Amino acid sequence: MTFDFIIVGAGSAGCVLANRLSEIKKWKVLLLEAGIEEPFFADVPGLAPLVSRSNIDWNYMTEPEPHACKARPGGRCYWARGKVMGGSSTTNYMIYTRGNQEDYDEWEEMGNEGWGYDEVLEYFKKSEDNEDKEIYKKNPEYHGKGGYQTVEWLPYADQNLPVLIQAWREKGYPERDLNAENQIGVMHLQTTTRHGERLSTNGAFIRPIRKKRKNLTIITEAHVTRVIFEKRSKSGRSSSIEFLHEKKLRLATAKKEVILSAGSINSPKILMLSGIGPKEHLESLGIKPLIDLKVGHNLQDHLTTDGIVIALPKTSTDKMYKKKVKDAFEYKESRCGPLASTGPLQCGVFAKTKLADSGPDVPDIQFHHDPSSLRDWLINRCV
């Protein structure tokens, strides 16, 4: 099989890449995904907690941590990663929040041309279809209409949402659009959903064009084992992908580029399996090093603590835990009700502590109100 571009991983970025590259009709694009097609139950916002550790998740665990994950077996924490069309955008909590403006400007200052905030903002706006008239009317220079990715407020607001927002306002945090000019504050968060349903990058960028573009080929349940490099210059050139599909080892060749878009864990893994990585580590595993690089060396995830527990009146998620038949039928008929909600998680806050060493509008901590019953929290603390 020969293509112009081969994209490894149909996740949050891979689906977007496949859409944009296949716009050029003369380019043949192959999109490989290790997981299955996106299941219907993942589209229900209220079922997001049930998606983790399912068959559409890689079910990764961290290595033992001396200073973290102490309440977990062996000091190892679960690390969520989507293994499905749409990747982690099919398994996350759908919060639409961009990075801080200074983050992008700093990347550009480091020599990454085109990564400044003014440049990337145009691409955010191009992809976005913001359906919240209040948000769009207030900050049209920061939001887009007509893009593939619908952004909205969920149609069902948890009863605690205005209470939480008011509490933060009383602490001095203004209510504002966290994707606009200033980021420190509190917000009724927008979500990557469309009319009460999750809209992953698969749903937004692939489903609308999948059957229309003959130059786009998608293969699911395709496990990439390595990149095969054909040396045509001193720097080398990636030309082929080896992958396992239907119990057979297959080969696909790219005339232009192989693009690794397999996520923060699997992209470094595939590079190292291909011989690009720390020489000593590769040799210890019997892999012949091609290029000695610190692949994966600075990998970081969110530093998270859930040590603060706030008791709230009944939330929409309480109803979900009780599996109310009425709520299920309401969602089925109208895409509304508690299942069209993520509970108090709809309230988000960016804050700046006295320990921060960044600019005046660069937060160093983010607050989420993750809903859970007291019983579930106690159980999770003991495992």
Secondary structure, DSSP 8 states (H G I E B T S, - for coil): -EEEEEEE--STTHHHHHHHHTTSTT--EEEE-SSB---GGGG-GGGHHHHTTSTTB--EE----SSS-TTSGGG--EE--B-BTTGGGGTS--B-----HHHHHHHHHTT-TT-SHHHHHHHHHHHEEE--HHHHHH-GGG--SSSSEEEB--SS--TTHHHHHHHHHHTT--B--TTSS--SEEEE--BSEETTEE--HIIIIITTTTTT-TTEEEESS-EEEEEEEE-SSTT-EEEEEEEEETTEEEEEEEEEEEEE-SHHHHHHHHHHHTTEE-HHHHHHTT---SEE--TTTT--------------S--HHHHHHTT-HHHHHHHHHHS-SGGG--GGGGEEEEE--TT--S-TT--SEEEE-----HHHHHHHHH-
